[in-house]
Amino acid sequence: MRRVNRLSLEELAPHLLETPDPPRPLVWSDVFGNDRPVEIEVGFGKGLFLLTASEACPDVNFLGIEIVRKYQLFTATRMAKRAQANVRLACADARRFLRDCVSPGSVQAVHVYFPDPWWKKRHLKRRLFTSEFAALCEVVLRPGGVLHLATDVEDYFAMATELVAQNTKLDRLPPPDEKVPAHDFDYLTNFERKFRKEGRPIHRVDYRKPS
């Protein structure tokens, strides 16, 4: 992660969001300095989705949640170099953050792309998609808000869609189209680029919170 060191923490600070201590709901207008709609990506990795989405949608605020500190700093560097003022990055456990720091009905969309399946039994507690997580997504979404999920793992997809069906009242939407990328960075994430080039099928689903 040597590229991170090219910018100081002071230069990255505008993009780094500290979890409130003690935990409390964030006020988005305070976080971003405006009242634009907010979308959250859970598990942003190296930040390709946040980079492309924030550039394409400058009138939307994006918050990324990632449990790995080095990826928070790496992605903050990408944002700082491009002066992406509409992105904030939190290093936190997503379930705790959504539960404690995001007000109910305050988010336009939640994006979950290629979460780690954590297949081993001793690692199940690390798995992102649980009944609690599905319910939290419904809680934080505003009426009409959308949950986006993509994964290359068919079993994980089946498990996640079952959890959403059992634990929420979100409406499943028609499958989103898989666009043809125009260039090597025209993918949702680095994982999508890797998997599609390997010829793996990608499973996608969107859900909308009833108005």
C-alpha positions as CSV (number, residue, x, y, z in Angstrom):
1,M,0.0,0.0,0.0
2,R,2.9,2.4,-0.7
3,R,0.7,4.8,-2.7
4,V,-1.1,5.7,0.5
5,N,2.0,7.2,1.9
6,R,2.2,9.8,-0.8
7,L,-0.5,11.8,0.9
8,S,-0.5,12.7,4.6
9,L,-3.3,11.8,7.0
10,E,-4.1,15.5,7.1
11,E,-4.7,15.5,3.4
12,L,-6.9,12.4,3.6
13,A,-8.8,13.8,6.6
14,P,-11.7,15.4,4.6
15,H,-12.6,11.9,3.4
16,L,-12.2,10.0,6.7
17,L,-15.2,9.6,8.9
18,E,-14.7,8.7,12.5
19,T,-17.3,6.6,14.2
20,P,-19.0,8.7,16.9
21,D,-17.9,7.9,20.5
22,P,-20.2,7.2,22.1
23,P,-22.1,5.9,19.1
24,R,-25.0,8.1,17.9
25,P,-26.9,8.7,14.7
26,L,-25.0,11.0,12.3
27,V,-26.5,14.1,10.8
28,W,-25.8,13.9,7.1
29,S,-25.9,17.6,6.5
30,D,-23.1,17.9,9.1
31,V,-21.1,15.1,7.6
32,F,-21.2,16.3,4.0
33,G,-22.1,20.0,4.4
34,N,-25.2,19.8,2.3
35,D,-28.6,18.1,2.2
36,R,-28.1,15.9,-0.9
37,P,-29.3,12.3,-0.8
38,V,-26.9,9.7,0.7
39,E,-26.0,6.3,-0.5
40,I,-23.9,3.7,1.4
41,E,-21.6,1.1,0.1
42,V,-20.8,-1.7,2.6
43,G,-17.3,-3.3,2.0
44,F,-15.8,-0.9,-0.5
45,G,-12.4,-2.6,-0.8
46,K,-10.2,-0.5,-3.1
47,G,-13.0,1.9,-3.8
48,L,-13.7,1.5,-7.6
49,F,-17.5,1.7,-7.2
50,L,-17.3,4.8,-4.9
51,L,-14.9,6.5,-7.3
52,T,-17.0,5.9,-10.5
53,A,-20.3,6.5,-8.8
54,S,-19.3,9.7,-7.1
55,E,-17.9,11.1,-10.3
56,A,-21.0,10.1,-12.3
57,C,-23.4,11.4,-9.6
58,P,-22.0,14.6,-8.1
59,D,-25.3,15.5,-6.6
60,V,-25.3,12.4,-4.4
61,N,-23.3,11.9,-1.2
62,F,-21.6,8.5,-0.8
63,L,-20.5,6.9,2.4
64,G,-18.3,3.8,2.3
65,I,-18.0,1.4,5.2
66,E,-15.0,-0.9,5.3
67,I,-13.7,-2.9,8.3
68,V,-10.1,-3.0,7.0
69,R,-8.1,0.2,7.8
70,K,-5.6,-0.1,4.9
71,Y,-8.5,-0.1,2.4
72,Q,-10.0,3.0,4.0
73,L,-6.7,4.8,3.6
74,F,-6.1,3.5,0.1
75,T,-9.5,4.6,-1.1
76,A,-9.3,8.0,0.7
77,T,-6.1,8.5,-1.3
78,R,-7.9,7.9,-4.5
79,M,-10.7,10.3,-3.6
80,A,-8.3,13.0,-2.3
81,K,-6.2,12.9,-5.5
82,R,-9.4,13.5,-7.5
83,A,-10.9,16.0,-5.0
84,Q,-14.1,13.9,-4.7
85,A,-15.9,16.1,-2.1
86,N,-19.0,13.9,-2.0
87,V,-17.3,10.8,-0.5
88,R,-16.7,9.9,3.2
89,L,-15.1,6.6,4.4
90,A,-15.7,4.9,7.7
91,C,-13.6,2.1,9.1
92,A,-16.1,0.1,11.1
93,D,-18.2,-3.0,11.5
94,A,-21.0,-2.4,9.1
95,R,-23.8,-3.9,11.2
96,R,-22.8,-1.9,14.3
97,F,-22.4,1.2,12.2
98,L,-25.8,0.9,10.5
99,R,-27.5,0.1,13.8
100,D,-25.9,2.9,15.9
101,C,-24.8,5.6,13.5
102,V,-27.4,5.7,10.6
103,S,-30.8,7.2,11.3
104,P,-33.8,5.1,10.2
105,G,-35.2,6.1,6.8
106,S,-32.2,8.4,5.9
107,V,-30.5,6.6,3.1
108,Q,-31.4,6.5,-0.6
109,A,-29.5,3.3,-1.4
110,V,-27.4,0.6,0.1
111,H,-24.8,-1.1,-2.1
112,V,-23.3,-4.6,-1.3
113,Y,-21.0,-5.9,-3.9
114,F,-19.1,-9.2,-3.7
115,P,-19.1,-9.7,0.1
116,D,-16.7,-12.4,1.4
117,P,-18.7,-15.6,1.8
118,W,-16.6,-16.8,4.8
119,W,-17.5,-20.4,4.3
120,K,-15.6,-22.0,7.2
121,K,-17.7,-22.6,10.2
122,R,-15.4,-20.8,12.6
123,H,-15.6,-17.7,10.3
124,L,-19.4,-17.5,10.1
125,K,-19.6,-14.7,12.6
126,R,-17.6,-12.6,10.1
127,R,-20.2,-13.1,7.3
128,L,-21.8,-9.8,6.4
129,F,-25.2,-10.9,5.2
130,T,-27.2,-12.1,8.2
131,S,-30.8,-11.7,9.2
132,E,-29.8,-8.7,11.3
133,F,-28.0,-7.1,8.4
134,A,-31.0,-7.6,6.0
135,A,-33.3,-6.0,8.6
136,L,-30.9,-3.1,9.1
137,C,-30.8,-2.3,5.4
138,E,-34.6,-2.1,5.4
139,V,-34.5,0.2,8.5
140,V,-32.0,2.7,7.1
141,L,-33.5,3.0,3.7
142,R,-36.0,5.7,3.1
143,P,-39.3,4.8,1.4
144,G,-38.5,4.1,-2.2
145,G,-34.9,3.4,-1.4
146,V,-33.1,0.5,-3.0
147,L,-30.8,-2.3,-1.8
148,H,-28.3,-3.4,-4.5
149,L,-26.6,-6.8,-4.1
150,A,-24.1,-8.5,-6.5
151,T,-22.0,-11.7,-5.9
152,D,-20.2,-14.3,-7.9
153,V,-21.2,-17.0,-5.4
154,E,-24.5,-18.7,-6.3
155,D,-25.0,-20.2,-2.8
156,Y,-24.3,-16.9,-1.1
157,F,-26.8,-15.2,-3.5
158,A,-29.5,-17.8,-2.6
159,M,-28.8,-17.4,1.1
160,A,-28.9,-13.6,1.0
161,T,-32.1,-13.4,-1.1
162,E,-33.8,-15.9,1.4
163,L,-32.7,-13.7,4.3
164,V,-34.2,-10.6,2.7
165,A,-37.4,-12.4,2.0
166,Q,-37.7,-13.8,5.5
167,N,-36.6,-10.7,7.5
168,T,-37.9,-7.7,5.5
169,K,-40.8,-6.3,3.5
170,L,-38.5,-5.1,0.7
171,D,-39.9,-5.7,-2.8
172,R,-37.7,-7.6,-5.2
173,L,-37.2,-5.8,-8.5
174,P,-36.6,-7.3,-11.9
175,P,-33.0,-8.4,-12.4
176,P,-30.8,-5.5,-13.4
177,D,-29.1,-5.6,-16.8
178,E,-25.4,-6.5,-16.9
179,K,-23.8,-3.7,-18.9
180,V,-21.0,-4.1,-21.4
181,P,-18.0,-2.2,-19.9
182,A,-16.6,0.5,-22.1
183,H,-13.1,0.3,-20.6
184,D,-11.1,-1.5,-17.9
185,F,-12.4,0.7,-15.1
186,D,-16.1,0.5,-16.2
187,Y,-17.0,-2.2,-13.7
188,L,-18.8,-2.1,-10.4
189,T,-15.7,-3.2,-8.5
190,N,-12.3,-4.8,-9.0
191,F,-13.8,-8.1,-8.1
192,E,-16.4,-7.8,-10.8
193,R,-13.8,-7.0,-13.4
194,K,-11.7,-10.0,-12.3
195,F,-14.6,-12.5,-12.2
196,R,-16.2,-11.4,-15.5
197,K,-12.9,-11.6,-17.3
198,E,-12.6,-15.2,-15.9
199,G,-16.1,-15.9,-17.3
200,R,-17.8,-16.4,-14.0
201,P,-21.6,-15.6,-13.8
202,I,-22.5,-12.7,-11.7
203,H,-25.7,-12.8,-9.6
204,R,-27.5,-9.5,-9.1
205,V,-30.6,-8.4,-7.4
206,D,-32.2,-5.1,-6.4
207,Y,-34.9,-4.5,-3.7
208,R,-37.0,-1.4,-3.1
209,K,-38.5,-0.3,0.2
210,P,-42.2,0.3,-0.2
211,S,-43.3,3.9,-0.1
